Structures are given as structure tokens and as C-alpha cells.
Amino acid sequence: MEPFEALQQVVKPDLESIFGKALTSSILLTARTKSGAPLIGLNRDQFLSMVECICQDQKVLDLWGSSGTNDKLGRWKNSV
């Protein structure tokens, strides 16, 4: 799967199911900024950096815990 598709079809739905659309948008924007990922033309390395930033977000860690966050990270990385 292409990185942008993985972000839209795997990562975003996982986050929205727990955090809702507004908080998910905030989490994604923060991760995009921290990772330096572009809005257009996301490549695999940028995607991987972005999902790692998502998994370092305290809100994500608080809700999923370390183990759950690592499980999601593995799934997301395997999606590209």
C-alpha cells in the first residue's frame, strides 16, 4: 500500500475510532509537524517517521498504553 493510502485507510481510522475526528486531526497535524512529513507526496520513510511520532504522543500512550501503542505501530509500519 502507498504511504498516503495507508495513512488514510489504516492509521486515520484506527485513531478516529478512539479519539474522534477532531482530536485525530490534531494528533496527525502534530505528528506531521514533528516528523517534517509533507502534506503531498508522502514517501515511505516520511510515513514511518510520522507514525512513530503518533505513537510518542502522550494522548495515544495514555489511552493505548505502551504495549497497545507498539502493536499499532507494528501494524501501521507493515501497511506500507
Beta strands, then each sheet from edge to edge (+ up, - down):
end
